[in-house]
């Protein structure tokens, strides 16, 4: 099966992001994969390149990037939620005249249409929310 995940929880203040990541990493052992992860509301903080957790905690940003590398998973960030929370890619940083971008590659800013498309093109869409 090809799964899509909707992550609505911030990386270290709720369990939603960690649970979604653990679920996604366990899928290949069962013959499944995650094609798309869509980050919405406070879930967009999972894409912040400024995230610096203590060394004794899992680095969720790096783990999401590993998921992308291992399963070719799309990591999509709601543009409206991201901009509202200070997450900008290079194009948006230039457009809003900001000095730096805060969105880590391979995360991509995109619209809610991509979430709808993921729900239509994947076998299952699971939501991880606080």
Secondary structure by P-SEA (a helix, b strand, c coil): cbbbbbbcccccccaaaaaaaaaaaacccccccccbbbbcccccccccccccccccccaaaaaaaaaaaaccccccccaaaaaaaccccaaaaaaaccccccccccbbbbcaaaaaaaaacccbbbbbcc
